[in-house]
C-alpha cells in the first residue's frame, strides 16, 4: 500500500517522478478487483458470503453467471496480488535491515496499520485485511534483506505447498474414504439457512444488532486470519518482494518469461472456467467435477502472475491508457480500500443507509461494484491533480514519520 519510493539513505519520501508506475497500476487493479469478491461479504452475512449455497439467492440464470465470473476471474486472484505488493512495500519503506531510521518508520507504519485494521474490522466490516497485513508484516520485515533468489524460492515453495495441501483436502472431501467424506460433509444446511435469515434480520434492524453481528463475524474471521491465513500471506509477501528485487515488477525480465506466465495462467483460467461452470450449473450438493474444480481453484497464484505479467508488459511498453486509468487508483489504494467499505457498509447495513442487507442478488451486486469502480476511477485522478497523495495515505504517513507532511500540491 505504500505509494512512494524511499531513498536508500533517507526515510523521507522522494519526488513523485521517482514512482514505479507498474506498482501503481498493479495496486490499482488489485484494489478494484478485490471489491468484486468482497461485494457479497457486504451484501450478505458471512455464512452466505463464504458458502453461496446458503445464500437466499438461488444460483440460476444471471445469478449463476455473476457468481461464476467472481469465482473464476476474481476470487483469490487479486488479494494474492495485493499481498505480494504489500511485501514490496515493506522493503520500499524499511529498506535493508541495517537501516535503523527506516526500520523505525516501518515498525510505526505497521503499528498504525494494525490500529486502522482493528477500527475498520470491529466498527465497520468484519472482512478487514489490514490487521492480517500488519501481523504478517512483522515477520516479513525480518526477511527484507534476503536475496531475491531466497525470497522467491521460499515464497513460491511455501505457496505451492499450502495450495497443494488445500487441493488435497478439497479432493478428499469428495473422493476419500466414505467415513472421511461423511465426517467432512456439511449436514447442517437447514440450521445454516435459519442462521442466515436471522443474521439478515439483525443487520437490517439497525444499531446495535448490526454492530453485534459484525463483531461476531469479525472475531471468527480474525481468529482464522491471525493464526491461519498468516501462514499463506507471509510466503506471498516474500514472493512479491523477491520478484521485485529480481526486476519482475519493473518489466526487466525477458519478454518470454512474462509470456510463459501468461500462457500458464491462461490455461489454468480456462480450465477453472469450465470446471466452475459445471459446478455452479449442477446445483447445490452436486459434485459435478468430483472435486477437481476446487483443486484447480487452490492455485490462484498462476492466474495472478498471468494478470500481473500482462499489466507489466502493457505498462512497461508505455501503453498510456493503462497508466492513466489504473495508476491514480493505485496511488490511493489505502484510501480507496477503506472508502469501498464506507460506501458498501452504508448501502447494506449502516444505520444511516438504506440497509439493503440480504436484498441485493448477485447480478445487482455487480451493478453496485461497477458503480463504485467508476466513482474511484474518476475521483482518484481528480484528487491527485490537487493533492500529493490520498487523504488516508497522508494520515498514515504523517503518523508513521511523526511529523507534518505537505498534502496540497504547490501551485
PALUM-397751 format. One record per residue (C-alpha): residue in one letter; x, y, z. Coordinates in Angstrom, 3 decimals, padded with zeros to 6 digits, always signed. Layout:
PALUM-397751
{vodo A {X Y Z}}
...
//
This chain:
PALUM-397751
{vodo X {+000.000 +000.000 +000.000}}
{vodo X {+002.959 +002.315 +000.097}}
{vodo X {+002.590 +004.940 -002.581}}
{vodo X {+006.076 +006.419 -002.875}}
{vodo X {+009.585 +005.043 -003.222}}
{vodo X {+012.015 +005.998 -000.484}}
{vodo X {+015.638 +006.937 -000.878}}
{vodo X {+018.091 +004.255 +000.208}}
{vodo X {+019.819 +006.584 +002.677}}
{vodo X {+016.841 +008.521 +003.992}}
{vodo X {+013.429 +007.782 +005.469}}
{vodo X {+011.954 +010.739 +003.624}}
{vodo X {+009.811 +010.189 +000.517}}
{vodo X {+011.312 +011.211 -002.797}}
{vodo X {+009.702 +013.187 -005.554}}
{vodo X {+006.675 +011.763 -007.339}}
{vodo X {+008.701 +011.372 -010.512}}
{vodo X {+010.585 +008.503 -008.919}}
{vodo X {+007.481 +006.339 -008.676}}
{vodo X {+007.461 +002.854 -010.142}}
{vodo X {+004.451 +003.084 -012.421}}
{vodo X {+003.869 -000.645 -012.693}}
{vodo X {+003.371 -000.897 -008.927}}
{vodo X {+000.734 +001.836 -009.046}}
{vodo X {-001.047 +000.134 -011.940}}
{vodo X {-000.978 -003.292 -010.306}}
{vodo X {-002.089 -001.891 -006.968}}
{vodo X {-004.953 -000.051 -008.621}}
{vodo X {-006.170 -003.124 -010.481}}
{vodo X {-005.826 -005.205 -007.306}}
{vodo X {-007.884 -002.892 -005.087}}
{vodo X {-010.631 -002.722 -007.716}}
{vodo X {-010.599 -006.481 -008.237}}
{vodo X {-010.828 -007.160 -004.513}}
{vodo X {-014.142 -005.285 -004.355}}
{vodo X {-015.707 -007.712 -006.837}}
{vodo X {-015.102 -010.528 -004.339}}
{vodo X {-015.887 -008.507 -001.222}}
{vodo X {-019.258 -007.313 -002.525}}
{vodo X {-021.025 -010.479 -001.392}}
{vodo X {-019.442 -010.130 +002.058}}
{vodo X {-021.026 -006.690 +002.377}}
{vodo X {-024.383 -007.664 +000.880}}
{vodo X {-024.824 -010.934 +002.786}}
{vodo X {-023.928 -012.352 +006.227}}
{vodo X {-020.611 -014.170 +006.485}}
{vodo X {-022.102 -017.685 +006.237}}
{vodo X {-023.835 -016.889 +002.943}}
{vodo X {-020.899 -014.905 +001.551}}
{vodo X {-018.490 -017.791 +002.125}}
{vodo X {-020.911 -020.511 +001.003}}
{vodo X {-023.201 -019.302 -001.814}}
{vodo X {-025.327 -022.446 -001.482}}
{vodo X {-026.517 -020.963 +001.840}}
{vodo X {-027.454 -017.671 +000.191}}
{vodo X {-031.097 -016.589 -000.149}}
{vodo X {-030.467 -016.165 -003.882}}
{vodo X {-030.515 -019.348 -005.999}}
{vodo X {-027.620 -019.724 -008.433}}
{vodo X {-029.622 -019.904 -011.646}}
{vodo X {-029.584 -017.815 -014.803}}
{vodo X {-027.955 -014.415 -014.400}}
{vodo X {-027.113 -015.150 -010.770}}
{vodo X {-025.135 -018.239 -011.794}}
{vodo X {-023.238 -016.251 -014.423}}
{vodo X {-022.485 -013.468 -011.939}}
{vodo X {-021.164 -015.869 -009.337}}
{vodo X {-019.184 -017.806 -011.949}}
{vodo X {-017.476 -014.571 -013.032}}
{vodo X {-016.414 -013.843 -009.462}}
{vodo X {-015.182 -017.363 -008.762}}
{vodo X {-013.225 -017.739 -011.999}}
{vodo X {-011.740 -014.308 -012.657}}
{vodo X {-011.571 -012.629 -009.248}}
{vodo X {-011.725 -014.923 -006.223}}
{vodo X {-008.299 -015.123 -004.515}}
{vodo X {-006.553 -013.677 -007.576}}
{vodo X {-006.428 -010.027 -006.574}}
{vodo X {-005.937 -010.450 -002.854}}
{vodo X {-002.983 -012.654 -003.812}}
{vodo X {-001.609 -009.799 -005.928}}
{vodo X {-002.283 -007.279 -003.162}}
{vodo X {-000.400 -009.448 -000.661}}
{vodo X {+002.594 -009.704 -002.992}}
{vodo X {+002.622 -005.930 -003.457}}
{vodo X {+002.472 -005.361 +000.286}}
{vodo X {+005.649 -007.394 +000.575}}
{vodo X {+007.260 -004.959 -001.848}}
{vodo X {+006.103 -002.002 +000.246}}
{vodo X {+007.836 -003.389 +003.337}}
{vodo X {+011.176 -003.099 +001.558}}
{vodo X {+010.403 +000.263 -000.059}}
{vodo X {+009.580 +001.743 +003.340}}
{vodo X {+012.013 -000.145 +005.582}}
{vodo X {+014.973 -000.659 +003.264}}
{vodo X {+017.685 -003.055 +004.419}}
{vodo X {+017.540 -004.397 +007.954}}
{vodo X {+020.638 -002.420 +008.904}}
{vodo X {+018.884 +000.913 +008.270}}
{vodo X {+017.670 +001.774 +011.770}}
{vodo X {+015.934 +005.020 +010.833}}
{vodo X {+013.804 +003.448 +008.138}}
{vodo X {+013.251 +000.393 +010.297}}
{vodo X {+011.653 +002.582 +012.969}}
{vodo X {+009.386 +004.155 +010.342}}
{vodo X {+008.376 +000.699 +009.144}}
{vodo X {+007.554 -000.525 +012.643}}
{vodo X {+005.426 +002.554 +013.338}}
{vodo X {+003.758 +002.116 +009.961}}
{vodo X {+002.765 -001.462 +010.772}}
{vodo X {+001.624 -000.473 +014.260}}
{vodo X {-000.697 +002.197 +012.895}}
{vodo X {-001.912 -000.164 +010.185}}
{vodo X {-002.897 -002.653 +012.889}}
{vodo X {-004.864 +000.057 +014.690}}
{vodo X {-006.592 +001.072 +011.465}}
{vodo X {-007.413 -002.602 +010.930}}
{vodo X {-008.965 -003.037 +014.375}}
{vodo X {-011.160 +000.036 +013.930}}
{vodo X {-012.075 -000.916 +010.362}}
{vodo X {-012.933 -004.509 +011.224}}
{vodo X {-014.685 -004.064 +014.559}}
{vodo X {-016.690 -000.949 +013.759}}
{vodo X {-017.310 -001.181 +010.007}}
{vodo X {-016.689 -004.502 +008.254}}
{vodo X {-015.627 -007.905 +009.527}}
{vodo X {-013.689 -008.770 +006.353}}
{vodo X {-010.821 -006.361 +007.123}}
{vodo X {-007.417 -007.463 +005.836}}
{vodo X {-005.306 -004.648 +007.311}}
{vodo X {-004.757 -006.328 +010.672}}
{vodo X {-003.622 -009.509 +008.921}}
{vodo X {-001.176 -007.494 +006.800}}
{vodo X {+000.225 -005.694 +009.828}}
{vodo X {+000.690 -009.009 +011.657}}
{vodo X {+002.258 -010.696 +008.625}}
{vodo X {+004.446 -007.664 +008.011}}
{vodo X {+006.087 -008.047 +011.406}}
{vodo X {+007.558 -011.346 +010.200}}
{vodo X {+008.335 -010.291 +006.634}}
{vodo X {+010.210 -007.200 +007.829}}
{vodo X {+012.764 -009.546 +009.399}}
{vodo X {+013.408 -011.104 +005.980}}
{vodo X {+013.512 -007.995 +003.832}}
{vodo X {+017.300 -008.153 +003.336}}
{vodo X {+017.220 -011.684 +001.942}}
{vodo X {+018.310 -012.142 -001.673}}
{vodo X {+015.792 -012.232 -004.492}}
{vodo X {+016.583 -015.898 -005.114}}
{vodo X {+015.989 -016.937 -001.496}}
{vodo X {+012.776 -014.938 -001.226}}
{vodo X {+011.392 -016.372 -004.464}}
{vodo X {+012.374 -019.938 -003.677}}
{vodo X {+010.930 -019.917 -000.161}}
{vodo X {+007.861 -017.868 -001.069}}
{vodo X {+006.993 -019.961 -004.122}}
{vodo X {+007.695 -023.288 -002.400}}
{vodo X {+005.567 -022.433 +000.638}}
{vodo X {+002.768 -021.003 -001.506}}
{vodo X {+002.624 -024.091 -003.713}}
{vodo X {+002.899 -026.452 -000.735}}
{vodo X {-000.029 -024.793 +001.039}}
{vodo X {-002.035 -024.759 -002.192}}
{vodo X {-001.376 -028.467 -002.646}}
{vodo X {-002.473 -029.199 +000.912}}
{vodo X {-005.694 -027.296 +000.293}}
{vodo X {-006.234 -029.054 -003.047}}
{vodo X {-005.690 -032.470 -001.485}}
{vodo X {-008.107 -031.674 +001.348}}
{vodo X {-010.797 -030.498 -001.066}}
{vodo X {-010.345 -033.556 -003.270}}
{vodo X {-010.569 -035.929 -000.302}}
{vodo X {-013.837 -034.371 +000.848}}
{vodo X {-015.368 -035.807 -002.323}}
{vodo X {-013.212 -038.780 -003.258}}
{vodo X {-011.771 -040.006 +000.022}}
{vodo X {-012.900 -042.965 +002.122}}
{vodo X {-016.620 -042.955 +002.869}}
{vodo X {-016.115 -042.327 +006.579}}
{vodo X {-013.889 -039.319 +005.861}}
{vodo X {-016.281 -037.881 +003.272}}
{vodo X {-019.178 -038.199 +005.717}}
{vodo X {-017.202 -036.595 +008.525}}
{vodo X {-016.198 -033.624 +006.356}}
{vodo X {-019.577 -033.132 +004.683}}
{vodo X {-021.914 -030.335 +005.734}}
{vodo X {-025.159 -031.731 +007.060}}
{vodo X {-026.293 -028.504 +008.721}}
{vodo X {-027.929 -026.834 +005.719}}
{vodo X {-031.264 -026.223 +007.463}}
{vodo X {-029.588 -024.737 +010.537}}
{vodo X {-027.315 -022.609 +008.328}}
{vodo X {-030.251 -021.256 +006.347}}
{vodo X {-032.031 -020.300 +009.548}}
{vodo X {-028.896 -018.627 +010.846}}
{vodo X {-028.510 -016.645 +007.630}}
{vodo X {-032.096 -015.372 +007.790}}
{vodo X {-031.698 -014.399 +011.425}}
{vodo X {-028.447 -012.599 +010.700}}
{vodo X {-030.014 -010.654 +007.824}}
{vodo X {-032.849 -009.562 +010.105}}
{vodo X {-030.373 -008.451 +012.769}}
{vodo X {-028.319 -006.421 +010.312}}
{vodo X {-031.436 -004.718 +008.966}}
{vodo X {-032.800 -003.927 +012.424}}
{vodo X {-030.180 -001.216 +012.931}}
{vodo X {-027.787 -000.468 +015.765}}
{vodo X {-026.688 -002.182 +017.970}}
{vodo X {-027.793 -005.531 +016.480}}
{vodo X {-025.907 -004.866 +013.245}}
{vodo X {-022.751 -003.987 +015.150}}
{vodo X {-023.038 -007.175 +017.209}}
{vodo X {-023.426 -009.295 +014.052}}
{vodo X {-020.366 -007.645 +012.547}}
{vodo X {-018.355 -008.111 +015.744}}
{vodo X {-019.212 -011.818 +015.885}}
{vodo X {-018.158 -012.343 +012.287}}
{vodo X {-015.025 -010.234 +012.809}}
{vodo X {-013.991 -012.306 +015.799}}
{vodo X {-014.367 -015.558 +013.880}}
{vodo X {-012.589 -014.323 +010.766}}
{vodo X {-009.773 -012.531 +012.552}}
{vodo X {-009.026 -015.597 +014.644}}
{vodo X {-008.646 -017.540 +011.399}}
{vodo X {-006.598 -014.720 +009.869}}
{vodo X {-004.143 -014.136 +012.685}}
{vodo X {-003.495 -017.803 +013.366}}
{vodo X {-004.224 -019.399 +009.985}}
{vodo X {-004.191 -017.145 +006.947}}
{vodo X {-000.950 -015.577 +008.116}}
{vodo X {+000.885 -018.745 +007.044}}
{vodo X {-000.317 -018.220 +003.473}}
{vodo X {+000.126 -014.440 +003.492}}
{vodo X {+003.768 -014.344 +004.603}}
{vodo X {+005.033 -016.511 +001.700}}
{vodo X {+003.076 -014.373 -000.779}}
{vodo X {+004.658 -011.216 +000.610}}
{vodo X {+008.085 -012.839 +000.388}}
{vodo X {+007.430 -013.947 -003.180}}
{vodo X {+006.322 -010.454 -004.136}}
{vodo X {+009.431 -008.896 -002.587}}
{vodo X {+011.671 -011.460 -004.260}}
{vodo X {+010.111 -010.780 -007.655}}
{vodo X {+010.548 -007.048 -007.064}}
{vodo X {+014.237 -007.475 -006.294}}
{vodo X {+014.606 -009.657 -009.395}}
{vodo X {+013.138 -006.901 -011.603}}
{vodo X {+009.834 -008.641 -012.371}}
{vodo X {+007.653 -005.663 -011.465}}
{vodo X {+009.902 -003.270 -013.355}}
{vodo X {+009.430 -005.204 -016.609}}
{vodo X {+013.151 -006.030 -016.703}}
{vodo X {+012.863 -009.775 -017.256}}
{vodo X {+012.952 -011.243 -020.729}}
{vodo X {+009.648 -010.902 -022.535}}
{vodo X {+009.350 -014.649 -022.945}}
{vodo X {+009.241 -015.059 -019.154}}
{vodo X {+006.128 -012.882 -018.983}}
{vodo X {+004.606 -014.642 -021.995}}
{vodo X {+005.154 -018.068 -020.419}}
{vodo X {+003.500 -016.905 -017.208}}
{vodo X {+000.586 -015.510 -019.201}}
{vodo X {+000.218 -018.793 -021.097}}
{vodo X {+000.264 -020.905 -017.931}}
{vodo X {-002.211 -018.624 -016.201}}
{vodo X {-004.496 -018.542 -019.233}}
{vodo X {-004.567 -022.356 -019.334}}
{vodo X {-005.410 -022.506 -015.620}}
{vodo X {-008.078 -019.837 -016.080}}
{vodo X {-009.697 -021.689 -018.981}}
{vodo X {-009.735 -024.974 -017.081}}
{vodo X {-011.124 -023.315 -013.974}}
{vodo X {-013.819 -021.610 -016.037}}
{vodo X {-015.065 -024.910 -017.472}}
{vodo X {-014.994 -026.716 -014.131}}
{vodo X {-016.639 -023.923 -012.146}}
{vodo X {-019.442 -023.582 -014.687}}
{vodo X {-020.189 -027.283 -014.357}}
{vodo X {-020.211 -026.988 -010.581}}
{vodo X {-022.465 -023.927 -010.455}}
{vodo X {-024.985 -025.145 -013.018}}
{vodo X {-025.209 -028.607 -011.421}}
{vodo X {-026.884 -027.112 -008.372}}
{vodo X {-026.124 -027.246 -004.634}}
{vodo X {-024.920 -030.514 -003.191}}
{vodo X {-023.885 -031.948 -006.554}}
{vodo X {-020.162 -032.578 -007.108}}
{vodo X {-020.248 -032.313 -010.893}}
{vodo X {-016.448 -032.255 -011.220}}
{vodo X {-015.729 -034.700 -008.379}}
{vodo X {-013.700 -032.080 -006.548}}
{vodo X {-011.499 -031.031 -009.441}}
{vodo X {-012.912 -027.513 -009.584}}
{vodo X {-011.737 -026.971 -006.010}}
{vodo X {-008.356 -028.496 -006.838}}
{vodo X {-007.727 -026.053 -009.697}}
{vodo X {-009.106 -023.143 -007.663}}
{vodo X {-006.494 -023.867 -004.988}}
{vodo X {-003.753 -022.475 -007.266}}
{vodo X {-004.751 -018.832 -007.875}}
{vodo X {-001.068 -017.857 -007.926}}
{vodo X {-000.718 -018.933 -011.564}}
{vodo X {-003.618 -016.741 -012.692}}
{vodo X {-002.402 -013.852 -010.527}}
{vodo X {+001.058 -013.977 -012.104}}
{vodo X {-000.544 -014.046 -015.547}}
{vodo X {-002.614 -010.949 -014.746}}
{vodo X {+000.463 -009.191 -013.359}}
{vodo X {+002.598 -010.161 -016.345}}
{vodo X {+000.088 -008.797 -018.824}}
{vodo X {-000.224 -005.498 -016.988}}
{vodo X {+003.550 -005.201 -016.598}}
{vodo X {+004.095 -005.720 -020.321}}
{vodo X {+001.480 -003.086 -021.146}}
{vodo X {+002.809 -000.578 -018.618}}
{vodo X {+006.499 -001.085 -019.424}}
{vodo X {+005.734 -000.535 -023.105}}
{vodo X {+004.115 +002.822 -022.353}}
{vodo X {+000.535 +001.846 -023.149}}
{vodo X {-000.629 +005.126 -021.710}}
{vodo X {-004.314 +004.327 -021.191}}
{vodo X {-003.367 +001.612 -018.708}}
{vodo X {-001.363 +004.076 -016.633}}
{vodo X {-003.952 +006.843 -016.876}}
{vodo X {-006.812 +004.597 -015.797}}
{vodo X {-005.302 +002.477 -013.039}}
{vodo X {-002.229 +004.262 -011.644}}
{vodo X {-004.174 +007.007 -009.773}}
{vodo X {-006.360 +004.359 -008.120}}
{vodo X {-003.200 +002.541 -007.046}}
{vodo X {-001.599 +005.686 -005.668}}
{vodo X {-004.626 +005.993 -003.387}}
{vodo X {-005.086 +002.273 -002.681}}
{vodo X {-005.387 +002.711 +001.102}}
{vodo X {-007.987 +005.452 +000.750}}
{vodo X {-009.851 +003.572 -001.954}}
{vodo X {-009.906 +000.314 +000.014}}
{vodo X {-011.397 +001.988 +003.081}}
{vodo X {-013.756 +004.163 +001.046}}
{vodo X {-015.115 +000.969 -000.536}}
{vodo X {-016.032 -000.163 +002.968}}
{vodo X {-017.690 +003.148 +003.761}}
{vodo X {-019.790 +003.049 +000.589}}
{vodo X {-020.739 -000.622 +000.792}}
{vodo X {-021.457 -000.705 +004.527}}
{vodo X {-023.606 +002.418 +004.140}}
{vodo X {-025.649 +000.708 +001.436}}
{vodo X {-026.089 -002.616 +003.181}}
{vodo X {-026.223 -002.239 +006.960}}
{vodo X {-025.071 +001.040 +008.489}}
{vodo X {-027.890 +002.793 +010.403}}
{vodo X {-027.666 +005.906 +008.219}}
{vodo X {-028.121 +003.930 +004.970}}
{vodo X {-030.974 +002.024 +003.283}}
{vodo X {-029.938 -001.290 +004.959}}
{vodo X {-030.110 -003.475 +001.866}}
{vodo X {-028.515 -006.494 +003.569}}
{vodo X {-029.866 -009.687 +002.028}}
{vodo X {-031.930 -007.801 -000.569}}
{vodo X {-029.442 -007.422 -003.438}}
{vodo X {-028.796 -010.507 -005.565}}
{vodo X {-025.565 -011.351 -007.373}}
{vodo X {-026.236 -009.536 -010.687}}
{vodo X {-027.315 -006.418 -008.786}}
{vodo X {-024.178 -006.671 -006.641}}
{vodo X {-022.180 -006.431 -009.861}}
{vodo X {-024.052 -003.229 -010.715}}
{vodo X {-023.009 -001.774 -007.353}}
{vodo X {-019.402 -002.879 -007.905}}
{vodo X {-019.340 -001.240 -011.347}}
{vodo X {-020.680 +001.999 -009.892}}
{vodo X {-018.012 +002.064 -007.156}}
{vodo X {-015.330 +001.274 -009.740}}
{vodo X {-016.481 +004.199 -011.878}}
{vodo X {-016.516 +006.512 -008.871}}
{vodo X {-012.981 +005.594 -007.825}}
{vodo X {-011.624 +005.722 -011.365}}
{vodo X {-012.984 +009.266 -011.650}}
{vodo X {-012.252 +010.669 -008.228}}
{vodo X {-008.700 +009.339 -007.843}}
{vodo X {-007.101 +011.384 -010.664}}
{vodo X {-009.205 +014.415 -009.736}}
{vodo X {-007.960 +014.288 -006.142}}
{vodo X {-004.336 +013.736 -007.205}}
{vodo X {-004.489 +016.708 -009.548}}
{vodo X {-004.635 +018.912 -006.442}}
{vodo X {-003.028 +016.800 -003.744}}
{vodo X {+000.189 +014.811 -003.474}}
{vodo X {-001.434 +011.660 -002.099}}
{vodo X {-004.748 +010.310 -000.867}}
{vodo X {-006.116 +011.668 +002.426}}
{vodo X {-005.644 +008.400 +004.321}}
{vodo X {-002.210 +007.845 +002.770}}
{vodo X {-001.291 +011.278 +004.101}}
{vodo X {-002.626 +010.448 +007.578}}
{vodo X {-000.886 +007.068 +007.668}}
{vodo X {+002.407 +008.592 +006.548}}
{vodo X {+002.051 +011.525 +008.932}}
{vodo X {+001.634 +009.101 +011.833}}
{vodo X {+004.469 +006.854 +010.625}}
{vodo X {+007.038 +009.635 +010.236}}
{vodo X {+005.911 +011.552 +013.306}}
{vodo X {+005.963 +014.977 +011.661}}
{vodo X {+003.851 +017.041 +009.306}}
{vodo X {+003.967 +016.390 +005.565}}
{vodo X {+002.635 +018.600 +002.764}}
{vodo X {-000.595 +017.365 +001.241}}
{vodo X {-001.620 +020.022 -001.244}}
{vodo X {+000.406 +020.345 -004.433}}
{vodo X {+002.324 +023.562 -004.940}}
{vodo X {+000.516 +025.989 -007.230}}
//
